[in-house]
Amino acid sequence: MNLISSLSDLRTKRLSLLGTVGLVPTMGYLHSGHLSLVSRAMDECEHVIVTIFVNPTQFGANEDLSKYPRDLERDLNLLSSLSSPSSAKELIVWNPSAETMYPLGYQTWVNVEALTNPLEGAMRPGHFKGVTTVVSKLFNATQPHKAYFGQKDAQQVAVIRRMTLDLNFPIEIVVCPTMREDDGLAMSSRNKYLNKDERTAATILFRSLSEAKKMYEAGERNADVLRNKMKEVLASEPLANVQYVSCADYDSLEELNMIENKSLLSMAVFIGKTRLIDNFVLG
């Protein structure tokens, strides 16, 4: 494993890489979900670049940038467990500074429009402008053939697919399944904020999605019925404060009346002070 901090060193290293390069962008404090992305990238590519950068521009004024968990040594140890000295695969970790990513006087932004308006975009104004800007910069810096993202951040995936297409990035976006704890809770770096009671309560997201999915599998196609079922289940948990519940088209993220094609059930819920998101794909 090769740890790089400077952009110039990364560019020098990238020029030496022959064959396919996979990129796994992360904000660190890695968990099994991140590691599953890295493992898949290592299966499919000859070289893998993992970026660890807590991107300040995707956090709102009242969000948890200063409290966001950071532990580079822990992350490197986890990544080391995936690489073998006898393996021909090369794992590179790029850990740039905020000053590298956003030089003094920075004023250039990448903005995807309609897809960023609903759901997370409505709840977190400016969030996706920070996401698309940093991801486009990571694409430019690493020049990957494939980039790996988790389905848990479903709207982010849709936005990055759109950005990649619109800006003609020659990159395949690979979407990997959401990794879950044994009780169904989607793995997230923010789960560490939950106390014992909140951790138990947090399973309500998975349970509400599961109930709606059962109805879909039994033949229900009325989107309002599915949304109402999710709200009903969420309302049974006193610690849950719902921000939104959605049944939308998978690609456009427009809310549906009737489900006819691939669609997305998604939600954002506060459990105590911790904001959690989750989703299921239907069809």
GIJONOR-V570463 format. One record per pair of residues at least 6 apart in sequence whose C-alpha atoms are under 6 Angstrom apart, sorted by the first residue. I is the first residue (numbers start at 1). J is the second residue. Records with the same first field share a line. If there is no record, write none. Layout:
# GIJONOR-V570463
I: J, J
This chain:
# GIJONOR-V570463
1: 91, 92
2: 92
3: 93
4: 94
5: 94, 95, 96
19: 46
20: 45, 46
21: 45, 47, 48, 144, 145
22: 41, 45, 48, 144, 145, 146, 147
23: 48, 49, 50, 144, 147
24: 50, 147, 148
25: 50, 51
26: 51, 52
27: 52, 53, 54
28: 52
29: 70, 71
30: 75
33: 179
46: 89
47: 89, 90
48: 91
49: 92, 93
50: 93
51: 93, 94, 95
52: 95
53: 95
57: 130
58: 127, 130, 131
109: 133
110: 132, 133
111: 129
145: 171
146: 171, 172, 173
147: 173, 174
148: 174
149: 175
150: 175, 176, 178
151: 175, 176, 177, 178
152: 178, 278
179: 187
180: 186, 187
184: 206
185: 203
208: 230, 233
212: 226
221: 258, 259
222: 258
223: 247, 256, 257, 258
239: 271
240: 270, 271
241: 269, 270
242: 269
243: 268, 269
244: 267, 268
245: 266, 267
246: 265, 266
247: 255, 264, 265
248: 254, 255, 256, 263, 264
249: 263
250: 262, 263, 264
262: 282, 283
263: 281, 282
264: 280, 281
265: 279, 280
266: 278, 279
267: 277, 278
268: 276, 277
269: 275, 276
